[in-house]
Amino acid sequence: MPNPSTQVAPSESAIPKEAMTKTSHKADEKRSLPASLGGYAMVGGAAALLLALVEWIDTNIQLAPVFESFSERLIFSAYLSLNLMGGALIGLLIGLFTHTALLLKGAAERVLSSEGEVQHKIFLLTARRTVTGFGIAALAAFLLNQQPTVNRYVIAVIREAEKISFLKDPLLNHERSTSYLILMGLVIACWAVWKVTRASNSLGRWPRAVWLAGLIILMAAAYYIDSRLEVQLYEQTLHRSLFLLDFALAMAFAATIYFSWPGLHSSWFKAGAGMRRGLVIGAIVVVMGLVAFTFFHFDRNHNLKTQIFYRTTQAKQHFKLFQWILDFDRDGYSTFLGGGDPNDWQASINPGQPEVIEDGIDNNSIGGDLTRQDIEEWKRERELLYTPPDHPARPFNVIFIFIDTLRADHLSAYGYHRSTTPNIDKLAARSSLFENAYTPAPNTFEALPKFMQSSHWDGHFPAWTEVLARNGYHTILFPGRLPTMLRHLKGIKEVVHKRPKSLERKIDLIIERLSLLPPDRPFFAYVYSSDPHRPYKKYDEFDYGSSLTDLYDGEIAYTDSQMGRVFDWLEESGRINDTVVVLMSDHGESLGERGMYKHSRQLYNEQAQVPMIVYVPGLAPRRVPDYVSTIDLGTTILSAVGLEPPKEYAGVNLLPLMRGQPFTHPPVYAEQTSSEPSPFVRPHQQVNPEGKKYMVITQDGYKLIYNRNFYTFELYDLKQDRGEERNLYNSQPERAESLKKLLGRFIDIVLASRPWDADENQYSFGPTEDEEDEK
């Protein structure tokens, strides 16, 4: 039987020339394997260089206030050398894949080849190539899906798609097969782009120009979306997909330029071999030198380190790639490039580990080994801050006004340039206004159980509403996210289940009900407003414009106008003389600062600082500059009405500060959890890693933010830098180390003390069926 390999070429040569499909890999066949792989690496490096230049220009403009000196700009630029090394590595891997695929394709075609009439050859050749092409794509998809990182990425994309109602059931029932189909589709798409790119040298001038213009437009669109839309959200799905898309397009662009202009080849080869070798070696030496500097210096400047992971699109992916490669114990953290892992050969030691009490090891790489004595000292420190409650002549009523997503610096009472809150201003003028109040978490589901239990974690302590109910208060909860509220507002005796369609109707309901309460029994009213939470609405009477900030301010002004009706009722009814009024928010809102919008992802002031105004009859008005937390409210309210707060409460009584008495508030802490969960699978089936940040603020105005996932630290002087633009972590090492120890102990104690079923651990899994919880 004749050797198939000796029969293919003659039979194919008989096919008419115009019917033959060009084989785009002939150039590779004429070159040695190392030379071809080197070409792929150069194309990958060129693509990375192109995107790095775009990112360098963009970030140098965006981060102008953040760079502290020209040298920082140079260092930041040097860090981008890692992009070139990462791009070359990706290009090399693509080259290996391509050559392997070509070898398999050739072997498969030889096996499938058969003799026949010339008129059948075109059909047979097309069928053979189609079958082998799809077979190789299927094999590639199978092999890729066996890699845990690739599989997690594809499953994460599917989980996001499952949130679309008509895709939910089909995808849920066929996740595994869908993952193979997606990867197979990606392989085929990349192959198609590669074929067009290799054929670009045979295109005419205008078709080639259209192809290049299309690549540029798509690259620009992908980069813009990646760098501007949902920044720090959907990191494992949207942004990773956009990075891959942008890099593939950039490789196609670089390769098209290379293949389409033979003059580039001839100019290169006109140079002497010695010059070519010298240029290549010189370029490699420069890039490797910059990469070596990056490895050495990256963890020495946390300002730039933070910007790489927070504000770049391409660079952070290359840094993550090398951290993943150099994570030897595969625990998600590396010793290199500031990954924070002190022992990369022991998976039980890394920043993501919980601290084990008295095992002699700093398991989570920040607070040292936690001891039982540390926990006891923490409790004693809180006990020493105890101040006895007031004992008014008669129990005060309490109205607690919780306005969702209200940032302090957009209230005119806090100095905002617009008069957004004239009614709240009037309340503040007779109250204690806390200028520096902070949430324990920039998310309702995490913050609510904490400030309702006056604690840094959901410890299943009695809610302060429960204490009021036990002591004879008639407790009323007015409509708004009722399922969520009832999880944490224990002791509520009356729940108003009517759900008016507007805040105006809700206020009508509140005034009507409170007016009917007897004067001889104290009441507690919990008033919740979802305004100004997204989606923002425009109100004609409060129309500041059409930007997000304008709409947000309009929401605040509308909410203020309605709350003013409650304040007027208190005044007119005389209840202001025997009623404690508290106005607060659970968290703030980002409006474009640092490229961020909405909330739940940051501990900067725009999300972490909240308004907190407390009116107590008989107390003189005061602006309190001390740094406090909303977890202090429960202790303060109970103390103001003469009740003893539960001993488990960590929040402190703020009445001494409200009177102007000497009192040193303890450091203010917060934590933030970010997750991109699927609502359709159990927690252990989730594929996206959980993000975690922590914060501490001391009374001298210094604030430290720790990002556990990237092992970054940010130190800000809030008294001098309200916008949190100057990271002082490396310039003030002693202060930074002091706050790091303080925050480390807090993290360890929280992790050791929080019950396994703490409610804030479940917030991201959709704990209620209230449609308002989607807001």
SEPARO-699288 format. One record per residue (C-alpha): x, y, z. Coordinates in steps of 0.1 Angstrom, whole numbers, padded with zeros to 4 digits, always signed. Layout:
BEGIN
XYZ...
END
This chain:
BEGIN
+0000+0000+0000+0015+0034-0009+0026+0058+0017-0002+0084+0021+0024+0111+0026+0038+0104-0009+0004+0107-0025-0010+0140-0010+0012+0165-0029+0007+0151-0064-0030+0147-0061-0035+0181-0047-0014+0196-0074-0039+0184-0099-0066+0206-0084-0072+0238-0103-0051+0267-0089-0081+0290-0084-0098+0264-0062-0069+0258-0039-0070+0274-0004-0037+0290+0005-0019+0273+0034-0011+0301+0057+0015+0282+0076+0041+0277+0048+0062+0305+0061+0064+0286+0094+0074+0254+0076+0103+0272+0060+0117+0284+0093+0132+0265+0121+0110+0258+0151+0130+0281+0174+0130+0309+0149+0092+0305+0144+0086+0305+0181+0108+0335+0185+0086+0352+0159+0055+0345+0179+0071+0357+0211+0081+0390+0193+0045+0395+0181+0032+0389+0216+0058+0413+0230+0049+0439+0203+0012+0435+0212+0020+0440+0248+0041+0470+0240+0013+0486+0220-0012+0482+0248+0013+0492+0274+0019+0525+0255-0019+0532+0254-0022+0523+0291+0009+0544+0300-0005+0575+0284-0040+0570+0299-0028+0562+0334-0003+0591+0335-0032+0614+0328-0056+0598+0352-0031+0593+0380-0015+0628+0378-0027+0637+0414-0014+0604+0427+0022+0604+0415+0042+0622+0441+0073+0629+0419+0087+0625+0385+0107+0596+0397+0075+0578+0406+0063+0582+0370+0096+0567+0358+0093+0538+0383+0056+0532+0372+0068+0532+0336+0095+0506+0345+0068+0484+0360+0052+0481+0326+0082+0462+0313+0065+0432+0329+0038+0436+0302+0064+0429+0275+0077+0398+0292+0042+0386+0298+0033+0393+0262+0063+0375+0249+0055+0345+0271+0019+0345+0259+0031+0347+0223+0055+0318+0228+0027+0297+0242+0005+0306+0213+0033+0296+0189+0037+0262+0207+0000+0256+0204-0001+0266+0168+0028+0243+0158+0013+0214+0178-0020+0220+0161-0004+0221+0126+0014+0188+0133-0018+0172+0145-0037+0186+0115-0012+0174+0090-0012+0139+0106-0050+0138+0107-0052+0149+0070-0028+0122+0059-0048+0096+0077-0080+0108+0062-0066+0113+0027-0078+0090-0001-0075+0087-0039-0102+0097-0063-0111+0116-0093-0099+0152-0096-0135+0166-0096-0140+0151-0061-0107+0164-0047-0120+0199-0039-0149+0184-0019-0127+0159-0002-0100+0184+0007-0126+0208+0022-0143+0181+0042-0109+0167+0054-0098+0201+0066-0131+0209+0082-0131+0176+0101-0095+0179+0112-0100+0216+0122-0130+0209+0143-0113+0179+0158-0082+0198+0169-0104+0226+0183-0124+0201+0203-0092+0185+0216-0078+0219+0225-0110+0228+0243-0109+0195+0262-0073+0200+0273-0078+0237+0282-0108+0228+0303-0087+0204+0324-0066+0234+0337-0082+0247+0369-0076+0283+0362-0091+0281+0327-0121+0260+0339-0128+0285+0367-0128+0314+0342-0152+0297+0318-0175+0286+0346-0175+0321+0360-0186+0335+0327-0214+0309+0325-0225+0318+0360-0228+0354+0350-0248+0344+0319-0271+0323+0341-0284+0355+0357-0301+0363+0324-0335+0347+0329-0339+0329+0295-0304+0314+0298-0307+0303+0334-0322+0268+0329-0303+0257+0298-0270+0267+0313-0276+0254+0347-0284+0220+0333-0254+0219+0309-0226+0238+0325-0199+0213+0318-0208+0208+0281-0213+0245+0277-0178+0252+0290-0163+0229+0263-0184+0246+0236-0173+0281+0248-0136+0271+0248-0140+0254+0214-0156+0286+0201-0127+0307+0214-0102+0284+0198-0120+0286+0164-0124+0324+0167-0087+0328+0174-0079+0305+0145-0101+0326+0122-0084+0359+0133-0050+0342+0128-0060+0331+0092-0071+0365+0082-0040+0381+0097-0017+0357+0079-0036+0364+0047-0034+0401+0051-0003+0404+0029-0023+0393-0001-0052+0417+0006-0054+0449-0014-0045+0482+0001-0081+0493+0010-0093+0459+0024-0061+0458+0045-0067+0494+0057-0103+0485+0066-0090+0454+0085-0065+0475+0104-0090+0502+0112-0114+0476+0125-0088+0462+0148-0079+0496+0161-0116+0504+0168-0122+0471+0185-0090+0475+0206-0100+0510+0216-0135+0499+0226-0123+0469+0246-0097+0490+0264-0122+0518+0272-0148+0494+0286-0121+0475+0305-0107+0507+0321-0139+0527+0326-0168+0503+0331-0175+0485+0364-0139+0490+0376-0130+0464+0402-0163+0446+0396-0165+0414+0376-0127+0410+0377-0128+0373+0369-0153+0375+0341-0158+0408+0322-0124+0423+0327-0104+0391+0321-0124+0385+0289-0117+0421+0278-0080+0416+0285-0079+0385+0264-0099+0402+0236-0077+0432+0236-0045+0412+0236-0057+0390+0208-0066+0420+0187-0033+0437+0194-0014+0405+0183-0034+0405+0151-0026+0442+0146+0011+0437+0151+0012+0406+0130-0007+0423+0102+0018+0451+0101+0046+0426+0100+0032+0404+0072+0018+0433+0051+0050+0454+0048+0078+0434+0034+0100+0465+0036+0102+0459+0074+0117+0425+0067+0142+0438+0041+0152+0467+0062+0158+0444+0091+0179+0420+0071+0198+0447+0053+0214+0454+0086+0244+0432+0093+0240+0401+0113+0262+0416+0140+0240+0447+0142+0208+0426+0143+0222+0404+0170+0234+0435+0190+0200+0451+0188+0182+0420+0199+0206+0414+0228+0204+0450+0238+0167+0450+0238+0166+0418+0258+0191+0432+0283+0171+0465+0288+0138+0447+0292+0152+0421+0316+0169+0448+0336+0136+0466+0340+0119+0434+0349+0145+0426+0375+0141+0461+0389+0103+0456+0390+0107+0423+0409+0131+0440+0434+0112+0473+0439+0076+0465+0434+0068+0458+0471+0088+0489+0482+0063+0514+0469+0027+0507+0479+0014+0538+0463+0024+0525+0428+0016+0489+0437-0019+0499+0446-0023+0518+0413-0012+0488+0393-0038+0466+0407-0066+0492+0410-0062+0514+0380-0046+0495+0352-0062+0469+0329-0033+0453+0311-0005+0456+0336-0025+0441+0365-0033+0410+0344+0004+0405+0336+0013+0409+0373-0013+0384+0382+0000+0360+0356+0035+0360+0370+0023+0358+0406+0003+0327+0395+0033+0312+0378+0055+0318+0408+0029+0306+0434+0048+0274+0442+0024+0260+0468-0007+0270+0447-0025+0287+0476-0033+0318+0456-0005+0339+0469+0031+0343+0459+0063+0354+0476+0073+0374+0445+0060+0407+0432+0046+0416+0466+0022+0387+0468+0024+0387+0506+0031+0349+0511+0060+0346+0536+0063+0308+0530+0055+0297+0494+0061+0261+0503+0033+0258+0529-0002+0264+0517-0015+0269+0553+0004+0303+0555-0008+0331+0534-0029+0364+0537-0061+0345+0531-0058+0321+0559-0077+0325+0592-0056+0330+0622-0052+0299+0645-0050+0308+0682-0016+0302+0698-0001+0279+0672+0031+0299+0671+0025+0309+0634+0013+0341+0618-0011+0323+0596-0025+0353+0577+0008+0372+0575-0003+0404+0592-0011+0404+0629+0014+0380+0644+0004+0348+0662-0030+0355+0680-0031+0345+0717-0059+0342+0741-0044+0370+0760-0048+0393+0730-0085+0385+0729-0089+0392+0766-0070+0425+0763-0093+0435+0735-0123+0429+0757-0108+0448+0786-0100+0478+0764-0137+0480+0755-0148+0476+0791-0126+0505+0802-0145+0527+0778-0178+0521+0795-0198+0551+0806-0230+0547+0825-0263+0555+0808-0283+0587+0814-0315+0585+0834-0340+0611+0820-0370+0620+0841-0391+0601+0816-0381+0577+0788-0375+0594+0755-0391+0583+0724-0368+0573+0695-0371+0579+0658-0343+0562+0639-0340+0575+0603-0319+0552+0580-0313+0567+0546-0296+0542+0523-0265+0551+0503-0261+0587+0516-0225+0600+0516-0218+0627+0541-0200+0652+0518-0230+0658+0496-0251+0672+0525-0251+0710+0529-0249+0704+0566-0215+0688+0560-0203+0718+0538-0215+0707+0504-0216+0736+0479-0252+0729+0470-0281+0734+0494-0292+0698+0491-0305+0693+0527-0320+0724+0542-0343+0704+0564-0316+0681+0577-0295+0712+0582-0322+0725+0606-0321+0692+0625-0283+0693+0626-0284+0729+0640-0300+0716+0672-0282+0682+0673-0248+0666+0676-0234+0663+0641-0206+0639+0638-0182+0652+0612-0162+0620+0609-0186+0590+0612-0178+0558+0593-0196+0526+0584-0183+0492+0595-0188+0480+0559-0197+0498+0527-0226+0474+0519-0260+0471+0535-0259+0433+0541-0226+0436+0559-0232+0468+0577-0267+0462+0590-0261+0433+0614-0231+0452+0628-0247+0485+0636-0278+0468+0649-0258+0447+0673-0233+0475+0680-0205+0452+0671-0177+0446+0646-0193+0413+0636-0226+0395+0637-0221+0377+0670-0258+0368+0675-0260+0395+0702-0294+0411+0711-0302+0439+0687-0307+0473+0705-0343+0473+0692-0348+0442+0712-0335+0459+0743-0359+0487+0738-0389+0463+0733-0380+0444+0765-0381+0477+0784-0416+0487+0774-0411+0505+0741-0437+0502+0714-0415+0494+0685-0426+0501+0649-0410+0493+0616-0422+0512+0586-0421+0497+0551-0388+0493+0532-0368+0462+0526-0389+0445+0552-0374+0409+0548-0339+0423+0552-0348+0445+0581-0366+0418+0600-0335+0396+0599-0318+0421+0622-0344+0443+0638-0354+0419+0666-0381+0429+0690-0402+0448+0665-0438+0446+0678-0456+0464+0649-0446+0461+0613-0464+0483+0588-0467+0461+0558-0482+0487+0534-0458+0494+0507-0464+0529+0493-0450+0536+0458-0432+0568+0468-0413+0582+0497-0440+0609+0499-0467+0584+0506-0445+0566+0531-0440+0598+0550-0478+0603+0550-0481+0569+0565-0454+0575+0591-0469+0608+0603-0504+0593+0604-0494+0564+0625-0471+0583+0649-0499+0608+0655-0521+0581+0669-0496+0568+0695-0505+0575+0731-0483+0600+0749-0479+0580+0780-0459+0551+0765-0425+0555+0748-0423+0545+0712-0395+0536+0688-0400+0542+0651-0376+0527+0625-0378+0548+0593-0360+0535+0562-0356+0552+0529-0341+0536+0498-0336+0569+0482-0310+0580+0471-0300+0545+0462-0295+0537+0425-0312+0537+0401-0314+0575+0404-0346+0593+0395-0349+0629+0383-0373+0651+0402-0385+0683+0385-0384+0704+0416-0348+0692+0423-0333+0692+0389-0296+0700+0391-0287+0685+0357-0283+0652+0340-0249+0639+0352-0247+0611+0378-0237+0636+0405-0266+0659+0395-0291+0630+0397-0277+0618+0430-0279+0653+0445-0315+0656+0432-0323+0623+0450-0308+0637+0482-0328+0669+0480-0360+0651+0474-0354+0628+0503-0346+0658+0525-0378+0675+0515-0398+0645+0526-0379+0640+0559-0385+0676+0566-0422+0668+0569-0413+0644+0598-0392+0671+0615-0421+0696+0611-0445+0671+0626-0422+0667+0656-0420+0704+0661-0457+0711+0657-0468+0682+0679-0443+0690+0706-0428+0655+0704-0394+0671+0696-0391+0678+0734-0392+0641+0744-0379+0623+0713-0344+0612+0704-0339+0616+0666-0311+0598+0649-0303+0602+0612-0276+0580+0596-0267+0560+0565-0253+0525+0560-0227+0536+0535-0218+0562+0509-0216+0561+0471-0188+0565+0446-0195+0590+0418-0165+0584+0395-0137+0589+0420-0108+0566+0412-0129+0553+0383-0154+0537+0407-0192+0540+0407-0219+0528+0431-0206+0511+0464-0197+0478+0481-0161+0478+0467-0140+0505+0485-0131+0518+0519-0123+0553+0507-0143+0581+0522-0168+0584+0494-0181+0550+0503-0170+0546+0540-0179+0580+0555-0215+0586+0563-0237+0613+0579-0245+0608+0615-0267+0633+0633-0281+0626+0668-0306+0649+0686-0311+0643+0723-0336+0666+0741-0317+0689+0765-0283+0685+0749-0267+0716+0734-0259+0714+0697-0223+0705+0688-0202+0695+0658-0181+0665+0669-0148+0661+0650-0138+0628+0666-0137+0597+0644-0166+0574+0653-0185+0545+0639-0222+0537+0633-0217+0507+0655-0217+0533+0684-0253+0542+0677-0269+0513+0695-0249+0519+0727-0256+0556+0725-0293+0553+0719-0298+0529+0748-0277+0551+0771-0296+0583+0760-0329+0567+0771-0315+0553+0804-0310+0517+0794-0280+0495+0800-0264+0483+0768-0256+0446+0766-0221+0438+0778-0212+0422+0744-0215+0455+0726-0182+0470+0712-0198+0503+0702-0191+0531+0727-0214+0556+0743-0210+0589+0724-0229+0610+0750-0196+0623+0766-0185+0636+0731-0219+0651+0726-0215+0670+0758-0180+0681+0751-0165+0660+0779-0130+0646+0776-0133+0612+0760-0109+0593+0737-0127+0572+0711-0110+0539+0702-0098+0533+0667-0125+0530+0641-0125+0498+0621-0142+0485+0589-0141+0456+0566-0153+0451+0530-0162+0419+0513-0165+0417+0475-0179+0387+0458-0194+0378+0424-0216+0349+0434-0241+0329+0415-0274+0328+0432-0281+0293+0418-0253+0272+0434-0241+0266+0469-0212+0286+0484-0187+0258+0481-0195+0256+0443-0186+0293+0437-0156+0297+0414-0147+0334+0419-0123+0343+0447-0137+0365+0475-0121+0399+0478-0114+0414+0512-0103+0448+0524-0099+0462+0560-0095+0497+0574-0085+0514+0607-0086+0551+0616-0070+0565+0647-0080+0597+0664-0050+0616+0649-0067+0613+0615-0045+0586+0600-0062+0559+0580-0048+0526+0569-0065+0504+0542-0053+0469+0537-0062+0449+0506-0058+0412+0515-0060+0399+0480-0032+0421+0466-0014+0426+0499-0014+0463+0494-0014+0490+0521-0025+0526+0519-0019+0552+0546-0036+0586+0544-0036+0617+0566-0073+0625+0565-0068+0659+0581-0045+0671+0553-0057+0648+0524-0094+0645+0524-0094+0631+0489-0070+0603+0499-0046+0609+0471-0012+0607+0489-0003+0573+0501+0021+0578+0530+0027+0541+0537+0063+0541+0526+0072+0577+0536+0060+0572+0572+0072+0536+0580+0069+0539+0618+0034+0551+0618+0025+0526+0590+0039+0497+0611+0020+0509+0642-0013+0510+0623-0006+0477+0606-0002+0460+0640-0034+0476+0652-0053+0465+0621-0037+0430+0621-0049+0424+0657-0084+0435+0647-0084+0411+0617-0073+0382+0638-0098+0388+0666-0127+0392+0641-0118+0360+0623-0114+0342+0657-0146+0355+0672-0170+0356+0643-0195+0326+0644-0194+0304+0614-0230+0313+0606-0226+0350+0611-0251+0368+0589-0227+0391+0571-0210+0359+0557-0242+0352+0538-0251+0387+0525-0239+0380+0490-0261+0350+0485-0294+0369+0483-0307+0364+0518-0342+0377+0512-0368+0377+0485-0374+0415+0488-0371+0431+0454-0357+0462+0470-0327+0441+0481-0316+0441+0445-0309+0479+0448
END
